[in-house]
Amino acid sequence: ARKIGSLKHGDCYTIEGVISTSGADVDAHRFLVKEELVVQATLIHPSDVDFNLTFVDVESNEVLTVCTGTPSSQVCQARLEPQSPEGESLFGIVVLPTFGESGYSLFLRSVAAQ
Protein backbone atom coordinates (compact mmCIF):
# COMPACT_ATOMS: atom_id res chain seq x y z
CA ALA A 1 0.00 0.00 0.00
CA ARG A 2 1.16 3.50 -0.81
CA LYS A 3 1.20 5.83 2.22
CA ILE A 4 -0.14 9.31 1.56
CA GLY A 5 0.49 10.66 5.07
CA SER A 6 -1.93 12.65 7.22
CA LEU A 7 -5.07 13.95 5.57
CA LYS A 8 -6.62 17.08 7.03
CA HIS A 9 -9.32 19.58 6.14
CA GLY A 10 -8.58 21.28 2.82
CA ASP A 11 -5.96 18.82 1.57
CA CYS A 12 -5.92 17.75 -2.08
CA TYR A 13 -3.88 14.92 -3.58
CA THR A 14 -3.41 13.56 -7.09
CA ILE A 15 -2.28 9.95 -7.38
CA GLU A 16 -1.24 8.27 -10.63
CA GLY A 17 -1.25 4.50 -10.98
CA VAL A 18 -1.47 1.51 -13.31
CA ILE A 19 -3.58 -1.53 -12.58
CA SER A 20 -4.89 -4.65 -14.33
CA THR A 21 -7.25 -7.56 -13.75
CA SER A 22 -4.46 -10.08 -14.32
CA GLY A 23 -3.55 -11.69 -11.02
CA ALA A 24 -4.65 -10.13 -7.75
CA ASP A 25 -3.73 -6.56 -8.68
CA VAL A 26 -5.22 -3.81 -6.50
CA ASP A 27 -3.83 -0.40 -5.61
CA ALA A 28 -4.25 0.65 -2.00
CA HIS A 29 -3.50 4.16 -0.76
CA ARG A 30 -3.42 4.73 3.01
CA PHE A 31 -3.76 7.94 4.97
CA LEU A 32 -3.98 8.98 8.60
CA VAL A 33 -7.05 10.96 9.74
CA LYS A 34 -6.90 13.01 12.95
CA GLU A 35 -10.21 14.87 12.62
CA GLU A 36 -13.65 14.01 11.28
CA LEU A 37 -13.59 14.57 7.50
CA VAL A 38 -15.51 13.94 4.33
CA VAL A 39 -13.11 12.66 1.68
CA GLN A 40 -14.19 13.13 -1.92
CA ALA A 41 -12.50 10.90 -4.49
CA THR A 42 -12.63 11.07 -8.27
CA LEU A 43 -11.12 8.23 -10.31
CA ILE A 44 -10.46 8.90 -14.00
CA HIS A 45 -9.49 6.12 -16.43
CA PRO A 46 -10.03 5.17 -20.10
CA SER A 47 -13.54 4.13 -21.08
CA ASP A 48 -12.46 0.64 -22.22
CA VAL A 49 -11.66 -0.50 -18.65
CA ASP A 50 -13.75 -0.73 -15.49
CA PHE A 51 -12.37 0.13 -12.06
CA ASN A 52 -14.14 0.58 -8.72
CA LEU A 53 -13.22 2.48 -5.57
CA THR A 54 -13.49 1.25 -2.01
CA PHE A 55 -12.94 3.20 1.22
CA VAL A 56 -11.75 1.01 4.11
CA ASP A 57 -10.95 1.42 7.79
CA VAL A 58 -7.49 -0.17 7.82
CA GLU A 59 -7.41 -0.85 11.56
CA SER A 60 -10.74 -2.71 11.72
CA ASN A 61 -10.53 -4.03 8.13
CA GLU A 62 -14.08 -2.74 7.61
CA VAL A 63 -15.28 -1.75 4.14
CA LEU A 64 -16.91 1.67 4.52
CA THR A 65 -18.05 2.46 0.98
CA VAL A 66 -17.87 0.77 -2.44
CA CYS A 67 -18.34 3.01 -5.46
CA THR A 68 -18.93 2.16 -9.08
CA GLY A 69 -19.52 4.68 -11.82
CA THR A 70 -19.53 5.54 -15.48
CA PRO A 71 -17.23 3.83 -17.98
CA SER A 72 -14.55 6.49 -17.59
CA SER A 73 -14.86 7.80 -14.04
CA GLN A 74 -16.10 7.18 -10.52
CA VAL A 75 -16.97 9.86 -8.01
CA CYS A 76 -17.20 8.72 -4.42
CA GLN A 77 -17.14 10.17 -0.95
CA ALA A 78 -16.93 8.83 2.57
CA ARG A 79 -17.27 10.36 6.00
CA LEU A 80 -14.23 9.35 8.05
CA GLU A 81 -14.04 9.67 11.81
CA PRO A 82 -11.03 8.66 13.92
CA GLN A 83 -11.93 5.80 16.28
CA SER A 84 -8.75 5.28 18.31
CA PRO A 85 -8.24 6.66 21.82
CA GLU A 86 -5.33 8.72 20.43
CA GLY A 87 -7.78 10.57 18.17
CA GLU A 88 -6.39 9.29 14.88
CA SER A 89 -7.15 6.37 12.59
CA LEU A 90 -5.67 4.83 9.45
CA PHE A 91 -7.98 4.69 6.43
CA GLY A 92 -7.46 3.59 2.87
CA ILE A 93 -8.89 3.96 -0.57
CA VAL A 94 -8.49 0.97 -2.86
CA VAL A 95 -8.66 0.94 -6.66
CA LEU A 96 -10.13 -2.38 -7.79
CA PRO A 97 -9.97 -3.44 -11.44
CA THR A 98 -13.04 -5.31 -12.71
CA PHE A 99 -12.09 -5.30 -16.40
CA GLY A 100 -8.96 -4.35 -18.31
CA GLU A 101 -5.55 -2.85 -17.69
CA SER A 102 -4.74 0.84 -17.71
CA GLY A 103 -3.32 3.85 -16.00
CA TYR A 104 -5.56 6.00 -13.84
CA SER A 105 -5.65 9.28 -11.99
CA LEU A 106 -7.15 9.47 -8.52
CA PHE A 107 -7.98 12.89 -7.09
CA LEU A 108 -8.64 13.17 -3.34
CA ARG A 109 -10.04 16.24 -1.61
CA SER A 110 -10.91 16.50 2.08
CA VAL A 111 -13.51 18.85 3.53
CA ALA A 112 -14.75 19.40 7.05
CA ALA A 113 -17.58 17.09 8.08
CA GLN A 114 -20.85 18.94 8.62
C-alpha positions as CSV (number, residue, x, y, z in Angstrom):
1,A,0.0,0.0,0.0
2,R,1.2,3.5,-0.8
3,K,1.2,5.8,2.2
4,I,-0.1,9.3,1.6
5,G,0.5,10.7,5.1
6,S,-1.9,12.6,7.2
7,L,-5.1,13.9,5.6
8,K,-6.6,17.1,7.0
9,H,-9.3,19.6,6.1
10,G,-8.6,21.3,2.8
11,D,-6.0,18.8,1.6
12,C,-5.9,17.7,-2.1
13,Y,-3.9,14.9,-3.6
14,T,-3.4,13.6,-7.1
15,I,-2.3,10.0,-7.4
16,E,-1.2,8.3,-10.6
17,G,-1.2,4.5,-11.0
18,V,-1.5,1.5,-13.3
19,I,-3.6,-1.5,-12.6
20,S,-4.9,-4.6,-14.3
21,T,-7.3,-7.6,-13.8
22,S,-4.5,-10.1,-14.3
23,G,-3.5,-11.7,-11.0
24,A,-4.7,-10.1,-7.8
25,D,-3.7,-6.6,-8.7
26,V,-5.2,-3.8,-6.5
27,D,-3.8,-0.4,-5.6
28,A,-4.2,0.6,-2.0
29,H,-3.5,4.2,-0.8
30,R,-3.4,4.7,3.0
31,F,-3.8,7.9,5.0
32,L,-4.0,9.0,8.6
33,V,-7.0,11.0,9.7
34,K,-6.9,13.0,13.0
35,E,-10.2,14.9,12.6
36,E,-13.7,14.0,11.3
37,L,-13.6,14.6,7.5
38,V,-15.5,13.9,4.3
39,V,-13.1,12.7,1.7
40,Q,-14.2,13.1,-1.9
41,A,-12.5,10.9,-4.5
42,T,-12.6,11.1,-8.3
43,L,-11.1,8.2,-10.3
44,I,-10.5,8.9,-14.0
45,H,-9.5,6.1,-16.4
46,P,-10.0,5.2,-20.1
47,S,-13.5,4.1,-21.1
48,D,-12.5,0.6,-22.2
49,V,-11.7,-0.5,-18.6
50,D,-13.7,-0.7,-15.5
51,F,-12.4,0.1,-12.1
52,N,-14.1,0.6,-8.7
53,L,-13.2,2.5,-5.6
54,T,-13.5,1.2,-2.0
55,F,-12.9,3.2,1.2
56,V,-11.7,1.0,4.1
57,D,-11.0,1.4,7.8
58,V,-7.5,-0.2,7.8
59,E,-7.4,-0.9,11.6
60,S,-10.7,-2.7,11.7
61,N,-10.5,-4.0,8.1
62,E,-14.1,-2.7,7.6
63,V,-15.3,-1.7,4.1
64,L,-16.9,1.7,4.5
65,T,-18.0,2.5,1.0
66,V,-17.9,0.8,-2.4
67,C,-18.3,3.0,-5.5
68,T,-18.9,2.2,-9.1
69,G,-19.5,4.7,-11.8
70,T,-19.5,5.5,-15.5
71,P,-17.2,3.8,-18.0
72,S,-14.5,6.5,-17.6
73,S,-14.9,7.8,-14.0
74,Q,-16.1,7.2,-10.5
75,V,-17.0,9.9,-8.0
76,C,-17.2,8.7,-4.4
77,Q,-17.1,10.2,-0.9
78,A,-16.9,8.8,2.6
79,R,-17.3,10.4,6.0
80,L,-14.2,9.4,8.0
81,E,-14.0,9.7,11.8
82,P,-11.0,8.7,13.9
83,Q,-11.9,5.8,16.3
84,S,-8.8,5.3,18.3
85,P,-8.2,6.7,21.8
86,E,-5.3,8.7,20.4
87,G,-7.8,10.6,18.2
88,E,-6.4,9.3,14.9
89,S,-7.1,6.4,12.6
90,L,-5.7,4.8,9.4
91,F,-8.0,4.7,6.4
92,G,-7.5,3.6,2.9
93,I,-8.9,4.0,-0.6
94,V,-8.5,1.0,-2.9
95,V,-8.7,0.9,-6.7
96,L,-10.1,-2.4,-7.8
97,P,-10.0,-3.4,-11.4
98,T,-13.0,-5.3,-12.7
99,F,-12.1,-5.3,-16.4
100,G,-9.0,-4.3,-18.3
101,E,-5.5,-2.8,-17.7
102,S,-4.7,0.8,-17.7
103,G,-3.3,3.8,-16.0
104,Y,-5.6,6.0,-13.8
105,S,-5.6,9.3,-12.0
106,L,-7.1,9.5,-8.5
107,F,-8.0,12.9,-7.1
108,L,-8.6,13.2,-3.3
109,R,-10.0,16.2,-1.6
110,S,-10.9,16.5,2.1
111,V,-13.5,18.9,3.5
112,A,-14.7,19.4,7.1
113,A,-17.6,17.1,8.1
114,Q,-20.8,18.9,8.6
